[in-house]
Amino acid sequence: MAYRWKNTLTAKDATPYSAFLNRRQLMAGLAAGGIAGSLPFGARAQEALEPNTWEEITTYCNYYEFGTGKEDPARYADALTIEPWTVRIDGLVDKPGDYSFSDIMSQMTIEERIYRFRCVEAWSMVIPWNGFELADLLNWVGVQSSAKYVAFETVLRPDEMPGVAYPVLDWPYVEGLRLDEAMHPLTIMATGLYGRDLPKQNGAPMRLVVPWKYGFKSIKSVVRITLTEDEPPASWNVANPREYGFYSNVNPEVDHPRWSQATERQIGSGLFAKRVPTLMFNGYDEVAGLYEGMDLRESF
């Protein structure tokens, strides 16, 4: 496992650490290689961003397998066993198999990525992830030419996950991306926050992060990745396709049937803070080419 940066954050730091913030301009995770030097936030969001605190990120989140309250994951996720951890990678790949988390990490290069996070519930954060590009993992196992989609599955352990006792969704939680979305340099598998291991309530030991999509697309605690030719099921899309589309791109012009998506509430900005405008693709304009010619109101 290689690292492209080193962070000196200690356990006592609950707010953004100055050395971390001074490492570079916080332009939301400049992706390595092909888009290095570009601005993932596009022309409308050139400002430097300050990440939310460790406490905000780890105590205000959704992980329905541990309960539907925002504080439930932090309260109950400690019961989740994450060592050892195995990810099955199968389907249309050259090297299908069960891969240990440690083996995966030994082959990947870990980077810092400061990303906007936009929930479909119209709240947002800025999160300093650590992780590796999903494309690196897929290239490692070899993607076959007939593959068009990538399917993901969350671990299901009823004895450790009290929330699955309730039929909120059809468990286990599943998600999917088009292959070109999965291979985009902004798409990562996150394994940490602020240089620490990823907390269980945030999807330990490994979760998907797709920063231009609503947060529920970024599936947590992944145990299976399958390359397919057909569009895979996605839990919220299956549960209520009128409200949750397969693509689920952040789009201020397409409202949720029960609330507007034109603005968002920034967590940590104060109880009486004004809502701020939501940016198309959450500000990551360089992904627009993935959807050229598509009606994003129809394919929401």
matplotlib code that plots the C-alpha trace (Angstrom):
import matplotlib.pyplot as plt

x = [0.0, 1.5, 0.7, 0.8, 0.6, 1.2, -1.1, -0.1, -3.6, -3.8, -6.8, -7.3, -8.0, -11.8, -11.6, -9.6, -5.9, -3.9, -1.0, -3.5, -5.3, -2.0, -0.7, -2.3, -5.2, -8.3, -9.8, -11.7, -9.4, -7.5, -7.5, -4.2, -3.1, -5.5, -7.2, -4.4, -4.4, -8.1, -10.7, -13.3, -15.7, -15.8, -15.9, -18.7, -16.8, -13.2, -13.0, -10.9, -13.1, -12.8, -13.7, -16.3, -15.0, -14.4, -17.2, -19.7, -18.8, -18.9, -22.0, -24.3, -24.8, -27.1, -26.5, -29.9, -28.6, -27.9, -31.1, -32.8, -31.8, -28.7, -27.1, -27.9, -24.9, -22.5, -24.4, -24.7, -22.1, -19.4, -20.9, -19.8, -16.9, -14.5, -11.5, -11.0, -12.8, -13.2, -14.5, -15.8, -15.0, -16.7, -18.7, -17.1, -13.5, -10.3, -9.4, -12.6, -12.1, -12.4, -9.9, -8.9, -9.0, -5.3, -4.4, -6.4, -4.8, -1.3, -1.9, -3.5, -2.1, -3.9, -4.6, -6.3, -9.5, -11.4, -14.9, -18.2, -20.9, -24.5, -27.3, -30.6, -32.2, -30.8, -28.0, -24.3, -20.7, -17.1, -15.3, -11.5, -11.5, -8.5, -8.8, -7.9, -9.4, -11.9, -10.4, -7.2, -9.0, -11.0, -7.9, -6.1, -8.7, -9.1, -12.4, -13.7, -14.9, -18.5, -18.8, -21.0, -21.9, -20.5, -22.7, -21.9, -23.3, -23.1, -22.4, -25.5, -25.2, -28.5, -26.8, -24.6, -27.0, -30.1, -31.6, -32.1, -34.8, -37.1, -38.1, -37.0, -35.3, -34.9, -31.6, -28.7, -28.2, -27.1, -26.0, -24.6, -22.8, -22.3, -18.7, -17.6, -18.8, -16.9, -13.7, -13.8, -10.8, -13.1, -14.7, -12.9, -13.1, -12.7, -10.8, -10.3, -11.0, -8.4, -5.7, -7.4, -9.1, -12.6, -15.1, -17.6, -20.6, -19.1, -18.8, -15.6, -13.5, -14.2, -16.9, -17.7, -17.5, -19.0, -18.9, -21.2, -24.0, -26.4, -24.8, -26.9, -25.1, -21.9, -22.5, -20.9, -19.0, -18.7, -18.3, -19.0, -18.2, -19.7, -19.1, -22.2, -23.5, -27.0, -27.9, -27.8, -30.5, -30.0, -31.8, -33.5, -34.3, -36.0, -37.8, -39.2, -38.3, -40.5, -38.3, -34.9, -33.5, -30.7, -28.3, -29.1, -26.8, -27.0, -29.2, -30.8, -33.3, -34.8, -36.7, -37.4, -41.2, -41.4, -38.8, -36.8, -33.2, -32.4, -30.7, -28.9, -28.2, -24.5, -23.9, -21.8, -22.6, -24.9, -28.5, -29.7, -27.4, -29.0, -29.3, -26.9, -27.6, -27.0, -24.5, -25.1, -23.2, -22.4, -19.9, -17.9, -18.5, -15.9, -18.3, -20.9, -19.4, -20.5, -24.1, -23.9, -27.1, -29.0, -32.1, -31.2, -34.8, -35.8, -32.6, -32.5]
y = [0.0, 3.3, 6.8, 10.0, 12.1, 11.9, 13.5, 14.3, 14.5, 13.0, 11.5, 14.7, 16.8, 17.2, 20.2, 20.6, 20.3, 23.3, 21.4, 19.4, 22.5, 24.1, 21.2, 22.7, 24.7, 22.8, 22.6, 19.4, 16.7, 17.2, 13.8, 12.3, 11.8, 12.8, 15.7, 16.9, 20.7, 21.0, 22.2, 19.5, 22.3, 24.0, 27.7, 28.3, 27.1, 28.2, 29.0, 27.0, 24.7, 24.0, 20.4, 19.6, 18.5, 14.9, 15.0, 16.4, 13.8, 10.9, 11.7, 13.0, 10.4, 7.8, 4.1, 2.6, -0.9, 0.7, 2.8, 5.6, 8.4, 10.5, 9.6, 5.9, 4.8, 6.3, 4.7, 1.2, 0.6, -0.3, -3.8, -4.3, -6.7, -5.4, -7.7, -9.9, -8.4, -9.9, -8.4, -10.7, -9.3, -11.3, -11.1, -9.9, -9.6, -11.5, -12.3, -13.1, -14.1, -13.3, -10.6, -9.7, -6.0, -6.1, -7.6, -4.9, -2.2, -3.6, -3.0, 0.4, 4.0, 6.0, 9.7, 12.5, 13.8, 16.8, 16.3, 18.0, 15.5, 16.3, 14.2, 13.7, 15.1, 18.5, 18.8, 18.9, 18.6, 18.9, 15.7, 14.9, 11.3, 9.0, 6.3, 5.0, 5.4, 2.6, 2.5, 1.2, -1.7, -2.6, -2.4, -4.7, -7.4, -6.8, -5.5, -7.6, -5.8, -6.8, -5.1, -2.0, -1.6, -2.1, -3.5, -3.1, -4.9, -3.9, -6.5, -7.9, -9.1, -9.0, -9.9, -6.8, -4.5, -3.8, -1.7, -4.6, -5.9, -3.3, -3.5, 0.0, -1.5, -5.0, -5.9, -6.2, -2.7, -2.7, 0.0, 0.4, 2.7, 2.8, 1.6, 5.0, 6.5, 3.9, 4.5, 8.3, 9.6, 11.3, 8.0, 6.5, 3.7, 5.5, 3.8, 6.7, 10.2, 12.8, 10.2, 7.8, 4.5, 5.0, 4.8, 2.0, 4.4, 6.0, 2.7, 0.9, -0.6, 0.5, 2.4, 3.9, 7.8, 9.3, 13.1, 14.3, 12.0, 12.1, 10.4, 7.3, 6.2, 6.0, 2.5, 1.6, -1.4, -3.0, -6.8, -7.5, -5.8, -7.3, -6.3, -6.8, -6.2, -5.2, -2.3, -3.6, -2.9, 0.0, -0.2, 3.2, 3.1, -0.3, 0.8, 4.0, 4.6, 7.8, 9.5, 7.9, 7.4, 5.1, 7.9, 10.2, 13.0, 16.1, 18.3, 21.5, 21.6, 18.2, 18.3, 15.4, 14.9, 16.0, 18.8, 21.2, 20.3, 23.9, 24.7, 22.8, 23.2, 23.1, 21.0, 23.0, 26.4, 27.3, 26.7, 29.9, 29.8, 30.6, 27.8, 27.9, 27.2, 23.6, 23.2, 21.0, 17.8, 19.0, 21.4, 18.7, 20.1, 17.8, 14.8, 16.5, 14.8, 11.4, 12.4, 14.2, 13.8, 12.4, 14.1, 14.5, 15.1, 11.8, 10.0, 11.4]
z = [0.0, -1.1, 0.1, -1.8, 1.3, 5.0, 7.6, 11.2, 12.6, 16.1, 18.0, 20.0, 16.9, 16.4, 14.0, 10.8, 11.5, 10.3, 8.9, 6.9, 5.6, 4.6, 2.5, -0.6, -1.8, -0.9, -4.4, -3.6, -4.4, -7.6, -9.2, -10.1, -13.7, -16.4, -14.6, -12.5, -12.3, -13.1, -10.7, -9.7, -8.6, -12.0, -12.7, -10.2, -7.1, -7.2, -3.5, -1.1, 1.1, 4.8, 5.7, 8.3, 11.7, 12.6, 15.0, 12.5, 9.9, 12.2, 14.2, 11.6, 8.9, 7.3, 7.6, 7.9, 8.7, 12.2, 12.4, 10.6, 13.0, 12.1, 15.4, 15.2, 13.2, 15.6, 18.5, 17.1, 14.4, 16.8, 16.8, 13.2, 12.8, 10.2, 10.7, 8.8, 5.7, 2.3, -0.9, -3.7, -7.1, -9.8, -13.0, -16.2, -14.8, -15.7, -12.2, -10.2, -6.6, -2.9, -2.0, 1.5, 2.4, 3.3, -0.1, -1.9, 0.2, -0.6, -4.3, -4.1, -3.8, -1.1, -1.7, 0.0, -1.6, -0.2, -1.7, -1.4, -0.1, -1.0, 0.6, -1.3, 1.9, 0.9, 3.4, 2.6, 4.1, 2.9, 3.7, 3.7, 2.4, 2.1, -0.5, -3.9, -7.4, -8.1, -11.6, -10.1, -8.4, -11.6, -13.8, -11.3, -11.6, -15.4, -16.9, -19.8, -22.9, -22.5, -19.1, -19.0, -15.3, -11.9, -9.1, -5.4, -2.3, 1.4, 4.1, 5.8, 9.4, 11.2, 14.5, 14.3, 12.4, 14.4, 11.6, 9.2, 11.5, 9.9, 6.3, 5.4, 2.3, 0.8, 2.4, 1.6, 0.4, -3.3, -5.7, -9.2, -11.6, -15.3, -16.1, -17.4, -14.1, -12.1, -14.1, -13.8, -11.8, -9.2, -8.2, -5.2, -2.7, 0.6, 3.4, 5.8, 7.1, 8.1, 7.7, 10.2, 9.4, 8.2, 11.2, 11.1, 11.0, 7.9, 6.0, 7.3, 6.1, 2.5, 0.9, -2.5, -2.9, -6.1, -5.3, -8.1, -7.0, -4.0, -1.0, -1.0, -4.2, -2.2, -0.8, 2.5, 3.9, 0.5, 0.4, -3.3, -6.6, -9.8, -13.4, -15.5, -18.9, -17.7, -15.4, -11.8, -9.2, -6.7, -3.4, -3.3, -7.0, -6.5, -3.4, -4.9, -8.5, -8.6, -6.0, -6.6, -10.0, -11.0, -11.8, -8.9, -10.1, -8.0, -10.1, -8.6, -11.5, -10.6, -7.3, -5.1, -5.2, -1.6, -1.4, -3.5, -4.5, -5.6, -2.2, 0.5, 4.3, 5.1, 8.2, 10.7, 9.3, 12.3, 13.2, 11.5, 8.5, 5.2, 2.7, -0.3, -3.9, -5.0, -7.8, -10.9, -10.5, -7.0, -8.7, -10.5, -14.0, -15.6, -15.4, -17.6, -20.7, -19.3, -19.8, -23.2, -25.1, -22.1, -20.7, -17.1, -16.1, -17.6, -16.4, -13.0]

ax = plt.figure().add_subplot(projection="3d")
ax.plot(x, y, z, "-o")
ax.set_aspect("equal")
plt.show()
